[in-house]
């Protein structure tokens, strides 16, 4: 997945605390995440299928397809 993921893209998280969960990308961000609290990184705000919001690094997600 590249940094250019568009809003409303369905994704699956492939690594980290939310591994295996699916959701929808809402916005591109450059900030810290739960799994890397001391390292700002490119990523996405994601609404999970259960309605929770998380921040996921770009390399920890794949487009569903």
PQR file of N, CA, C, O and H, with PARSE charges and radii, in Angstrom:
ATOM      1  N   UNK A   1       0.841  -1.166   0.000 -0.4000 1.5000
ATOM      2  CA  UNK A   1       0.000   0.000   0.000 -0.0000 2.0000
ATOM      3  C   UNK A   1       0.889   1.232   0.000  0.5500 1.7000
ATOM      4  O   UNK A   1       1.867   1.303   0.744 -0.5500 1.4000
ATOM      5  N   UNK A   2       0.555   2.169  -0.810 -0.4000 1.5000
ATOM      6  CA  UNK A   2       1.339   3.396  -0.879 -0.0000 2.0000
ATOM      7  C   UNK A   2       0.742   4.454   0.029  0.5500 1.7000
ATOM      8  O   UNK A   2      -0.351   4.287   0.570 -0.5500 1.4000
ATOM      9  H   UNK A   2      -0.239   2.111  -1.414  0.4000 1.0000
ATOM     10  N   UNK A   3       1.487   5.560   0.190 -0.4000 1.5000
ATOM     11  CA  UNK A   3       1.008   6.678   1.006 -0.0000 2.0000
ATOM     12  C   UNK A   3      -0.221   7.319   0.395  0.5500 1.7000
ATOM     13  O   UNK A   3      -0.950   8.021   1.095 -0.5500 1.4000
ATOM     14  H   UNK A   3       2.375   5.696  -0.250  0.4000 1.0000
ATOM     15  N   UNK A   4      -0.475   7.101  -0.889 -0.4000 1.5000
ATOM     16  CA  UNK A   4      -1.554   7.771  -1.596 -0.0000 2.0000
ATOM     17  C   UNK A   4      -2.911   7.092  -1.508  0.5500 1.7000
ATOM     18  O   UNK A   4      -3.766   7.333  -2.360 -0.5500 1.4000
ATOM     19  H   UNK A   4       0.117   6.530  -1.457  0.4000 1.0000
ATOM     20  N   UNK A   5      -3.133   6.267  -0.521 -0.4000 1.5000
ATOM     21  CA  UNK A   5      -4.410   5.604  -0.340 -0.0000 2.0000
ATOM     22  C   UNK A   5      -5.529   6.639  -0.278  0.5500 1.7000
ATOM     23  O   UNK A   5      -5.380   7.667   0.382 -0.5500 1.4000
ATOM     24  H   UNK A   5      -2.439   6.071   0.171  0.4000 1.0000
ATOM     25  N   UNK A   6      -6.629   6.386  -0.943 -0.4000 1.5000
ATOM     26  CA  UNK A   6      -7.729   7.344  -0.941 -0.0000 2.0000
ATOM     27  C   UNK A   6      -8.739   7.049   0.157  0.5500 1.7000
ATOM     28  O   UNK A   6      -8.854   5.923   0.641 -0.5500 1.4000
ATOM     29  H   UNK A   6      -6.751   5.550  -1.479  0.4000 1.0000
ATOM     30  N   UNK A   7      -9.458   8.083   0.532 -0.4000 1.5000
ATOM     31  CA  UNK A   7     -10.472   7.964   1.572 -0.0000 2.0000
ATOM     32  C   UNK A   7     -11.537   6.957   1.157  0.5500 1.7000
ATOM     33  O   UNK A   7     -11.846   6.829  -0.028 -0.5500 1.4000
ATOM     34  H   UNK A   7      -9.364   8.998   0.139  0.4000 1.0000
ATOM     35  N   UNK A   8     -12.091   6.254   2.115 -0.4000 1.5000
ATOM     36  CA  UNK A   8     -13.151   5.252   1.936 -0.0000 2.0000
ATOM     37  C   UNK A   8     -12.661   3.946   1.328  0.5500 1.7000
ATOM     38  O   UNK A   8     -13.470   3.132   0.884 -0.5500 1.4000
ATOM     39  H   UNK A   8     -11.840   6.359   3.077  0.4000 1.0000
ATOM     40  N   UNK A   9     -11.349   3.735   1.303 -0.4000 1.5000
ATOM     41  CA  UNK A   9     -10.798   2.479   0.822 -0.0000 2.0000
ATOM     42  C   UNK A   9     -10.898   1.444   1.941  0.5500 1.7000
ATOM     43  O   UNK A   9     -10.521   1.722   3.080 -0.5500 1.4000
ATOM     44  H   UNK A   9     -10.692   4.396   1.664  0.4000 1.0000
ATOM     45  N   UNK A  10     -11.400   0.262   1.623 -0.4000 1.5000
ATOM     46  CA  UNK A  10     -11.511  -0.828   2.589 -0.0000 2.0000
ATOM     47  C   UNK A  10     -10.136  -1.461   2.767  0.5500 1.7000
ATOM     48  O   UNK A  10      -9.471  -1.798   1.787 -0.5500 1.4000
ATOM     49  H   UNK A  10     -11.705   0.036   0.698  0.4000 1.0000
ATOM     50  N   UNK A  11      -9.707  -1.623   4.026 -0.4000 1.5000
ATOM     51  CA  UNK A  11      -8.382  -2.180   4.298 -0.0000 2.0000
ATOM     52  C   UNK A  11      -8.447  -3.282   5.350  0.5500 1.7000
ATOM     53  O   UNK A  11      -9.421  -3.403   6.094 -0.5500 1.4000
ATOM     54  H   UNK A  11     -10.247  -1.349   4.822  0.4000 1.0000
ATOM     55  N   UNK A  12      -7.387  -4.077   5.390 -0.4000 1.5000
ATOM     56  CA  UNK A  12      -7.171  -5.065   6.452 -0.0000 2.0000
ATOM     57  C   UNK A  12      -5.850  -4.716   7.109  0.5500 1.7000
ATOM     58  O   UNK A  12      -4.862  -4.471   6.416 -0.5500 1.4000
ATOM     59  H   UNK A  12      -6.596  -3.979   4.787  0.4000 1.0000
ATOM     60  N   UNK A  13      -5.816  -4.688   8.420 -0.4000 1.5000
ATOM     61  CA  UNK A  13      -4.593  -4.409   9.163 -0.0000 2.0000
ATOM     62  C   UNK A  13      -3.808  -5.715   9.262  0.5500 1.7000
ATOM     63  O   UNK A  13      -4.337  -6.734   9.705 -0.5500 1.4000
ATOM     64  H   UNK A  13      -6.619  -4.886   8.983  0.4000 1.0000
ATOM     65  N   UNK A  14      -2.547  -5.675   8.846 -0.4000 1.5000
ATOM     66  CA  UNK A  14      -1.756  -6.911   8.753 -0.0000 2.0000
ATOM     67  C   UNK A  14      -0.696  -7.038   9.829  0.5500 1.7000
ATOM     68  O   UNK A  14      -0.016  -8.062   9.903 -0.5500 1.4000
ATOM     69  H   UNK A  14      -2.117  -4.847   8.486  0.4000 1.0000
ATOM     70  N   UNK A  15      -0.538  -6.012  10.673 -0.4000 1.5000
ATOM     71  CA  UNK A  15       0.488  -6.063  11.702 -0.0000 2.0000
ATOM     72  C   UNK A  15       0.103  -5.146  12.854  0.5500 1.7000
ATOM     73  O   UNK A  15      -0.652  -4.192  12.671 -0.5500 1.4000
ATOM     74  H   UNK A  15      -1.091  -5.181  10.613  0.4000 1.0000
ATOM     75  N   UNK A  16       0.621  -5.438  14.036 -0.4000 1.5000
ATOM     76  CA  UNK A  16       0.387  -4.577  15.188 -0.0000 2.0000
ATOM     77  C   UNK A  16      -0.773  -5.025  16.054  0.5500 1.7000
ATOM     78  O   UNK A  16      -1.275  -6.140  15.911 -0.5500 1.4000
ATOM     79  H   UNK A  16       1.235  -6.213  14.185  0.4000 1.0000
ATOM     80  N   UNK A  17      -1.194  -4.151  16.950 -0.4000 1.5000
ATOM     81  CA  UNK A  17      -2.226  -4.470  17.944 -0.0000 2.0000
ATOM     82  C   UNK A  17      -3.576  -4.835  17.335  0.5500 1.7000
ATOM     83  O   UNK A  17      -4.344  -5.587  17.935 -0.5500 1.4000
ATOM     84  H   UNK A  17      -0.786  -3.246  17.066  0.4000 1.0000
ATOM     85  N   UNK A  18      -3.867  -4.314  16.163 -0.4000 1.5000
ATOM     86  CA  UNK A  18      -5.172  -4.551  15.529 -0.0000 2.0000
ATOM     87  C   UNK A  18      -5.077  -5.513  14.344  0.5500 1.7000
ATOM     88  O   UNK A  18      -5.937  -5.496  13.463 -0.5500 1.4000
ATOM     89  H   UNK A  18      -3.243  -3.703  15.675  0.4000 1.0000
ATOM     90  N   UNK A  19      -4.058  -6.334  14.317 -0.4000 1.5000
ATOM     91  CA  UNK A  19      -3.832  -7.288  13.226 -0.0000 2.0000
ATOM     92  C   UNK A  19      -5.084  -8.121  12.956  0.5500 1.7000
ATOM     93  O   UNK A  19      -5.720  -8.631  13.879 -0.5500 1.4000
ATOM     94  H   UNK A  19      -3.359  -6.347  15.033  0.4000 1.0000
ATOM     95  N   UNK A  20      -5.425  -8.249  11.666 -0.4000 1.5000
ATOM     96  CA  UNK A  20      -6.565  -9.052  11.254 -0.0000 2.0000
ATOM     97  C   UNK A  20      -7.875  -8.289  11.185  0.5500 1.7000
ATOM     98  O   UNK A  20      -8.838  -8.781  10.596 -0.5500 1.4000
ATOM     99  H   UNK A  20      -4.909  -7.835  10.917  0.4000 1.0000
ATOM    100  N   UNK A  21      -7.939  -7.096  11.772 -0.4000 1.5000
ATOM    101  CA  UNK A  21      -9.174  -6.305  11.759 -0.0000 2.0000
ATOM    102  C   UNK A  21      -9.323  -5.607  10.418  0.5500 1.7000
ATOM    103  O   UNK A  21      -8.328  -5.337   9.744 -0.5500 1.4000
ATOM    104  H   UNK A  21      -7.157  -6.697  12.250  0.4000 1.0000
ATOM    105  N   UNK A  22     -10.543  -5.316  10.030 -0.4000 1.5000
ATOM    106  CA  UNK A  22     -10.813  -4.603   8.789 -0.0000 2.0000
ATOM    107  C   UNK A  22     -11.526  -3.297   9.090  0.5500 1.7000
ATOM    108  O   UNK A  22     -12.145  -3.129  10.141 -0.5500 1.4000
ATOM    109  H   UNK A  22     -11.351  -5.535  10.577  0.4000 1.0000
ATOM    110  N   UNK A  23     -11.421  -2.375   8.139 -0.4000 1.5000
ATOM    111  CA  UNK A  23     -12.060  -1.082   8.317 -0.0000 2.0000
ATOM    112  C   UNK A  23     -11.921  -0.228   7.074  0.5500 1.7000
ATOM    113  O   UNK A  23     -11.585  -0.720   5.996 -0.5500 1.4000
ATOM    114  H   UNK A  23     -10.919  -2.511   7.286  0.4000 1.0000
ATOM    115  N   UNK A  24     -12.186   1.059   7.239 -0.4000 1.5000
ATOM    116  CA  UNK A  24     -12.189   2.006   6.134 -0.0000 2.0000
ATOM    117  C   UNK A  24     -11.210   3.139   6.425  0.5500 1.7000
ATOM    118  O   UNK A  24     -11.251   3.737   7.500 -0.5500 1.4000
ATOM    119  H   UNK A  24     -12.459   1.458   8.114  0.4000 1.0000
ATOM    120  N   UNK A  25     -10.331   3.433   5.468 -0.4000 1.5000
ATOM    121  CA  UNK A  25      -9.394   4.542   5.622 -0.0000 2.0000
ATOM    122  C   UNK A  25     -10.168   5.854   5.542  0.5500 1.7000
ATOM    123  O   UNK A  25     -10.982   6.047   4.639 -0.5500 1.4000
ATOM    124  H   UNK A  25     -10.298   2.947   4.595  0.4000 1.0000
ATOM    125  N   UNK A  26      -9.913   6.751   6.484 -0.4000 1.5000
ATOM    126  CA  UNK A  26     -10.630   8.028   6.535 -0.0000 2.0000
ATOM    127  C   UNK A  26      -9.749   9.223   6.199  0.5500 1.7000
ATOM    128  O   UNK A  26     -10.226  10.177   5.584 -0.5500 1.4000
ATOM    129  H   UNK A  26      -9.251   6.595   7.218  0.4000 1.0000
ATOM    130  N   UNK A  27      -8.480   9.197   6.585 -0.4000 1.5000
ATOM    131  CA  UNK A  27      -7.604  10.346   6.343 -0.0000 2.0000
ATOM    132  C   UNK A  27      -6.145   9.907   6.396  0.5500 1.7000
ATOM    133  O   UNK A  27      -5.787   8.994   7.141 -0.5500 1.4000
ATOM    134  H   UNK A  27      -8.093   8.422   7.084  0.4000 1.0000
ATOM    135  N   UNK A  28      -5.298  10.576   5.585 -0.4000 1.5000
ATOM    136  CA  UNK A  28      -3.859  10.358   5.668 -0.0000 2.0000
ATOM    137  C   UNK A  28      -3.319  11.214   6.799  0.5500 1.7000
ATOM    138  O   UNK A  28      -3.763  12.347   6.989 -0.5500 1.4000
ATOM    139  H   UNK A  28      -5.589  11.317   4.980  0.4000 1.0000
ATOM    140  N   UNK A  29      -2.362  10.682   7.552 -0.4000 1.5000
ATOM    141  CA  UNK A  29      -1.782  11.421   8.675 -0.0000 2.0000
ATOM    142  C   UNK A  29      -0.282  11.171   8.750  0.5500 1.7000
ATOM    143  O   UNK A  29       0.230  10.211   8.175 -0.5500 1.4000
ATOM    144  H   UNK A  29      -2.001   9.762   7.398  0.4000 1.0000
ATOM    145  N   UNK A  30       0.410  12.043   9.462 -0.4000 1.5000
ATOM    146  CA  UNK A  30       1.809  11.837   9.820 -0.0000 2.0000
ATOM    147  C   UNK A  30       1.870  12.072  11.312  0.5500 1.7000
ATOM    148  O   UNK A  30       1.977  13.212  11.765 -0.5500 1.4000
ATOM    149  H   UNK A  30      -0.006  12.823   9.929  0.4000 1.0000
ATOM    150  N   UNK A  31       1.801  10.987  12.084 -0.4000 1.5000
ATOM    151  CA  UNK A  31       1.776  11.104  13.538 -0.0000 2.0000
ATOM    152  C   UNK A  31       2.174   9.789  14.178  0.5500 1.7000
ATOM    153  O   UNK A  31       2.484   8.816  13.492 -0.5500 1.4000
ATOM    154  H   UNK A  31       1.714  10.061  11.716  0.4000 1.0000
ATOM    155  N   UNK A  32       2.162   9.772  15.504 -0.4000 1.5000
ATOM    156  CA  UNK A  32       2.511   8.575  16.256 -0.0000 2.0000
ATOM    157  C   UNK A  32       1.345   7.595  16.237  0.5500 1.7000
ATOM    158  O   UNK A  32       0.195   7.997  16.054 -0.5500 1.4000
ATOM    159  H   UNK A  32       1.910  10.563  16.062  0.4000 1.0000
ATOM    160  N   UNK A  33       1.636   6.318  16.425 -0.4000 1.5000
ATOM    161  CA  UNK A  33       0.595   5.297  16.474 -0.0000 2.0000
ATOM    162  C   UNK A  33       0.712   4.515  17.775  0.5500 1.7000
ATOM    163  O   UNK A  33       1.689   4.673  18.507 -0.5500 1.4000
ATOM    164  H   UNK A  33       2.569   5.991  16.573  0.4000 1.0000
ATOM    165  N   UNK A  34      -0.257   3.688  18.063 -0.4000 1.5000
ATOM    166  CA  UNK A  34      -0.266   2.911  19.297 -0.0000 2.0000
ATOM    167  C   UNK A  34       0.975   2.025  19.401  0.5500 1.7000
ATOM    168  O   UNK A  34       1.599   1.948  20.460 -0.5500 1.4000
ATOM    169  H   UNK A  34      -1.051   3.560  17.468  0.4000 1.0000
ATOM    170  N   UNK A  35       1.329   1.364  18.316 -0.4000 1.5000
ATOM    171  CA  UNK A  35       2.453   0.424  18.359 -0.0000 2.0000
ATOM    172  C   UNK A  35       3.818   1.101  18.331  0.5500 1.7000
ATOM    173  O   UNK A  35       4.816   0.493  18.716 -0.5500 1.4000
ATOM    174  H   UNK A  35       0.822   1.426  17.456  0.4000 1.0000
ATOM    175  N   UNK A  36       3.874   2.364  17.874 -0.4000 1.5000
ATOM    176  CA  UNK A  36       5.139   3.109  17.804 -0.0000 2.0000
ATOM    177  C   UNK A  36       4.925   4.512  18.375  0.5500 1.7000
ATOM    178  O   UNK A  36       4.924   5.485  17.622 -0.5500 1.4000
ATOM    179  H   UNK A  36       3.063   2.858  17.561  0.4000 1.0000
ATOM    180  N   UNK A  37       4.742   4.630  19.691 -0.4000 1.5000
ATOM    181  CA  UNK A  37       4.376   5.911  20.294 -0.0000 2.0000
ATOM    182  C   UNK A  37       5.466   6.983  20.240  0.5500 1.7000
ATOM    183  O   UNK A  37       5.169   8.161  20.440 -0.5500 1.4000
ATOM    184  H   UNK A  37       4.742   3.839  20.302  0.4000 1.0000
ATOM    185  N   UNK A  38       6.709   6.609  19.977 -0.4000 1.5000
ATOM    186  CA  UNK A  38       7.790   7.586  19.927 -0.0000 2.0000
ATOM    187  C   UNK A  38       8.246   7.920  18.511  0.5500 1.7000
ATOM    188  O   UNK A  38       9.199   8.679  18.334 -0.5500 1.4000
ATOM    189  H   UNK A  38       6.950   5.652  19.814  0.4000 1.0000
ATOM    190  N   UNK A  39       7.581   7.366  17.503 -0.4000 1.5000
ATOM    191  CA  UNK A  39       7.996   7.565  16.118 -0.0000 2.0000
ATOM    192  C   UNK A  39       6.854   8.065  15.252  0.5500 1.7000
ATOM    193  O   UNK A  39       5.967   7.284  14.910 -0.5500 1.4000
ATOM    194  H   UNK A  39       6.806   6.750  17.647  0.4000 1.0000
ATOM    195  N   UNK A  40       6.845   9.344  14.885 -0.4000 1.5000
ATOM    196  CA  UNK A  40       5.838   9.776  13.912 -0.0000 2.0000
ATOM    197  C   UNK A  40       6.090   9.048  12.591  0.5500 1.7000
ATOM    198  O   UNK A  40       7.238   8.858  12.189 -0.5500 1.4000
ATOM    199  H   UNK A  40       7.566   9.979  15.163  0.4000 1.0000
ATOM    200  N   UNK A  41       5.021   8.647  11.928 -0.4000 1.5000
ATOM    201  CA  UNK A  41       5.139   7.928  10.658 -0.0000 2.0000
ATOM    202  C   UNK A  41       3.924   8.220   9.794  0.5500 1.7000
ATOM    203  O   UNK A  41       2.876   8.626  10.296 -0.5500 1.4000
ATOM    204  H   UNK A  41       4.089   8.801  12.254  0.4000 1.0000
ATOM    205  N   UNK A  42       4.072   8.010   8.485 -0.4000 1.5000
ATOM    206  CA  UNK A  42       2.933   8.128   7.581 -0.0000 2.0000
ATOM    207  C   UNK A  42       1.955   7.017   7.885  0.5500 1.7000
ATOM    208  O   UNK A  42       2.348   5.878   8.139 -0.5500 1.4000
ATOM    209  H   UNK A  42       4.923   7.680   8.077  0.4000 1.0000
ATOM    210  N   UNK A  43       0.693   7.350   7.859 -0.4000 1.5000
ATOM    211  CA  UNK A  43      -0.320   6.350   8.123 -0.0000 2.0000
ATOM    212  C   UNK A  43      -1.704   6.867   7.805  0.5500 1.7000
ATOM    213  O   UNK A  43      -1.870   7.824   7.049 -0.5500 1.4000
ATOM    214  H   UNK A  43       0.374   8.275   7.653  0.4000 1.0000
ATOM    215  N   UNK A  44      -2.696   6.219   8.396 -0.4000 1.5000
ATOM    216  CA  UNK A  44      -4.090   6.533   8.108 -0.0000 2.0000
ATOM    217  C   UNK A  44      -4.919   6.459   9.375  0.5500 1.7000
ATOM    218  O   UNK A  44      -4.683   5.619  10.243 -0.5500 1.4000
ATOM    219  H   UNK A  44      -2.560   5.442   9.010  0.4000 1.0000
ATOM    220  N   UNK A  45      -5.891   7.347   9.467 -0.4000 1.5000
ATOM    221  CA  UNK A  45      -6.932   7.159  10.470 -0.0000 2.0000
ATOM    222  C   UNK A  45      -7.893   6.169   9.850  0.5500 1.7000
ATOM    223  O   UNK A  45      -8.288   6.322   8.694 -0.5500 1.4000
ATOM    224  H   UNK A  45      -6.084   8.030   8.762  0.4000 1.0000
ATOM    225  N   UNK A  46      -8.269   5.164  10.602 -0.4000 1.5000
ATOM    226  CA  UNK A  46      -9.120   4.090  10.097 -0.0000 2.0000
ATOM    227  C   UNK A  46     -10.317   3.919  11.024  0.5500 1.7000
ATOM    228  O   UNK A  46     -10.172   3.880  12.246 -0.5500 1.4000
ATOM    229  H   UNK A  46      -7.948   5.039  11.540  0.4000 1.0000
ATOM    230  N   UNK A  47     -11.493   3.819  10.430 -0.4000 1.5000
ATOM    231  CA  UNK A  47     -12.679   3.435  11.186 -0.0000 2.0000
ATOM    232  C   UNK A  47     -12.811   1.932  11.032  0.5500 1.7000
ATOM    233  O   UNK A  47     -13.036   1.432   9.930 -0.5500 1.4000
ATOM    234  H   UNK A  47     -11.611   3.851   9.438  0.4000 1.0000
ATOM    235  N   UNK A  48     -12.671   1.208  12.141 -0.4000 1.5000
ATOM    236  CA  UNK A  48     -12.812  -0.245  12.096 -0.0000 2.0000
ATOM    237  C   UNK A  48     -14.273  -0.619  11.887  0.5500 1.7000
ATOM    238  O   UNK A  48     -15.165   0.201  12.101 -0.5500 1.4000
ATOM    239  H   UNK A  48     -12.488   1.615  13.036  0.4000 1.0000
ATOM    240  N   UNK A  49     -14.511  -1.834  11.478 -0.4000 1.5000
ATOM    241  CA  UNK A  49     -15.879  -2.295  11.216 -0.0000 2.0000
ATOM    242  C   UNK A  49     -16.784  -2.207  12.437  0.5500 1.7000
ATOM    243  O   UNK A  49     -18.004  -2.112  12.301 -0.5500 1.4000
ATOM    244  H   UNK A  49     -13.786  -2.501  11.304  0.4000 1.0000
ATOM    245  N   UNK A  50     -16.189  -2.239  13.642 -0.4000 1.5000
ATOM    246  CA  UNK A  50     -17.006  -2.128  14.859 -0.0000 2.0000
ATOM    247  C   UNK A  50     -17.232  -0.679  15.288  0.5500 1.7000
ATOM    248  O   UNK A  50     -17.857  -0.431  16.319 -0.5500 1.4000
ATOM    249  H   UNK A  50     -15.198  -2.317  13.753  0.4000 1.0000
ATOM    250  N   UNK A  51     -16.725   0.289  14.500 -0.4000 1.5000
ATOM    251  CA  UNK A  51     -16.944   1.700  14.772 -0.0000 2.0000
ATOM    252  C   UNK A  51     -15.809   2.388  15.510  0.5500 1.7000
ATOM    253  O   UNK A  51     -15.812   3.613  15.623 -0.5500 1.4000
ATOM    254  H   UNK A  51     -16.217   0.088  13.662  0.4000 1.0000
ATOM    255  N   UNK A  52     -14.834   1.635  16.019 -0.4000 1.5000
ATOM    256  CA  UNK A  52     -13.691   2.229  16.712 -0.0000 2.0000
ATOM    257  C   UNK A  52     -12.770   2.925  15.703  0.5500 1.7000
ATOM    258  O   UNK A  52     -12.713   2.545  14.534 -0.5500 1.4000
ATOM    259  H   UNK A  52     -14.831   0.639  15.927  0.4000 1.0000
ATOM    260  N   UNK A  53     -12.049   3.951  16.177 -0.4000 1.5000
ATOM    261  CA  UNK A  53     -11.075   4.662  15.355 -0.0000 2.0000
ATOM    262  C   UNK A  53      -9.678   4.287  15.801  0.5500 1.7000
ATOM    263  O   UNK A  53      -9.409   4.210  17.000 -0.5500 1.4000
ATOM    264  H   UNK A  53     -12.095   4.260  17.127  0.4000 1.0000
ATOM    265  N   UNK A  54      -8.773   4.049  14.840 -0.4000 1.5000
ATOM    266  CA  UNK A  54      -7.370   3.772  15.146 -0.0000 2.0000
ATOM    267  C   UNK A  54      -6.493   4.483  14.126  0.5500 1.7000
ATOM    268  O   UNK A  54      -6.955   4.870  13.052 -0.5500 1.4000
ATOM    269  H   UNK A  54      -8.992   4.112  13.867  0.4000 1.0000
ATOM    270  N   UNK A  55      -5.221   4.649  14.477 -0.4000 1.5000
ATOM    271  CA  UNK A  55      -4.231   5.176  13.544 -0.0000 2.0000
ATOM    272  C   UNK A  55      -3.311   4.021  13.183  0.5500 1.7000
ATOM    273  O   UNK A  55      -2.767   3.354  14.063 -0.5500 1.4000
ATOM    274  H   UNK A  55      -4.846   4.335  15.349  0.4000 1.0000
ATOM    275  N   UNK A  56      -3.139   3.785  11.889 -0.4000 1.5000
ATOM    276  CA  UNK A  56      -2.374   2.644  11.397 -0.0000 2.0000
ATOM    277  C   UNK A  56      -1.271   3.132  10.472  0.5500 1.7000
ATOM    278  O   UNK A  56      -1.515   3.941   9.577 -0.5500 1.4000
ATOM    279  H   UNK A  56      -3.581   4.327  11.175  0.4000 1.0000
ATOM    280  N   UNK A  57      -0.051   2.637  10.693 -0.4000 1.5000
ATOM    281  CA  UNK A  57       1.047   2.969   9.774 -0.0000 2.0000
ATOM    282  C   UNK A  57       0.735   2.428   8.386  0.5500 1.7000
ATOM    283  O   UNK A  57       0.074   1.398   8.252 -0.5500 1.4000
ATOM    284  H   UNK A  57       0.147   1.980  11.420  0.4000 1.0000
ATOM    285  N   UNK A  58       1.212   3.121   7.349 -0.4000 1.5000
ATOM    286  CA  UNK A  58       0.908   2.739   5.978 -0.0000 2.0000
ATOM    287  C   UNK A  58       1.392   1.338   5.652  0.5500 1.7000
ATOM    288  O   UNK A  58       0.772   0.653   4.838 -0.5500 1.4000
ATOM    289  H   UNK A  58       1.750   3.958   7.458  0.4000 1.0000
ATOM    290  N   UNK A  59       2.488   0.890   6.267 -0.4000 1.5000
ATOM    291  CA  UNK A  59       3.042  -0.422   5.947 -0.0000 2.0000
ATOM    292  C   UNK A  59       2.425  -1.545   6.804  0.5500 1.7000
ATOM    293  O   UNK A  59       2.870  -2.690   6.736 -0.5500 1.4000
ATOM    294  H   UNK A  59       2.992   1.446   6.928  0.4000 1.0000
ATOM    295  N   UNK A  60       1.420  -1.221   7.593 -0.4000 1.5000
ATOM    296  CA  UNK A  60       0.749  -2.219   8.424 -0.0000 2.0000
ATOM    297  C   UNK A  60      -0.658  -2.502   7.931  0.5500 1.7000
ATOM    298  O   UNK A  60      -1.463  -3.081   8.660 -0.5500 1.4000
ATOM    299  H   UNK A  60       1.058  -0.290   7.648  0.4000 1.0000
ATOM    300  N   UNK A  61      -0.969  -2.099   6.692 -0.4000 1.5000
ATOM    301  CA  UNK A  61      -2.311  -2.297   6.150 -0.0000 2.0000
ATOM    302  C   UNK A  61      -2.243  -2.696   4.680  0.5500 1.7000
ATOM    303  O   UNK A  61      -1.283  -2.371   3.981 -0.5500 1.4000
ATOM    304  H   UNK A  61      -0.315  -1.629   6.099  0.4000 1.0000
ATOM    305  N   UNK A  62      -3.260  -3.396   4.225 -0.4000 1.5000
ATOM    306  CA  UNK A  62      -3.373  -3.801   2.820 -0.0000 2.0000
ATOM    307  C   UNK A  62      -4.801  -3.523   2.356  0.5500 1.7000
ATOM    308  O   UNK A  62      -5.757  -3.648   3.121 -0.5500 1.4000
ATOM    309  H   UNK A  62      -4.040  -3.661   4.793  0.4000 1.0000
ATOM    310  N   UNK A  63      -4.919  -3.150   1.104 -0.4000 1.5000
ATOM    311  CA  UNK A  63      -6.226  -2.914   0.514 -0.0000 2.0000
ATOM    312  C   UNK A  63      -6.945  -4.249   0.366  0.5500 1.7000
ATOM    313  O   UNK A  63      -6.360  -5.224  -0.105 -0.5500 1.4000
ATOM    314  H   UNK A  63      -4.142  -3.048   0.482  0.4000 1.0000
ATOM    315  N   UNK A  64      -8.210  -4.292   0.765 -0.4000 1.5000
ATOM    316  CA  UNK A  64      -9.016  -5.499   0.571 -0.0000 2.0000
ATOM    317  C   UNK A  64      -9.342  -5.612  -0.907  0.5500 1.7000
ATOM    318  O   UNK A  64      -9.597  -4.606  -1.569 -0.5500 1.4000
ATOM    319  H   UNK A  64      -8.686  -3.500   1.147  0.4000 1.0000
ATOM    320  N   UNK A  65      -9.334  -6.799  -1.414 -0.4000 1.5000
ATOM    321  CA  UNK A  65      -9.630  -6.912  -2.829 -0.0000 2.0000
ATOM    322  C   UNK A  65      -9.935  -8.234  -3.286  0.5500 1.7000
ATOM    323  O   UNK A  65     -10.201  -8.431  -4.472 -0.5500 1.4000
ATOM    324  H   UNK A  65      -9.126  -7.616  -0.876  0.4000 1.0000
TER
END
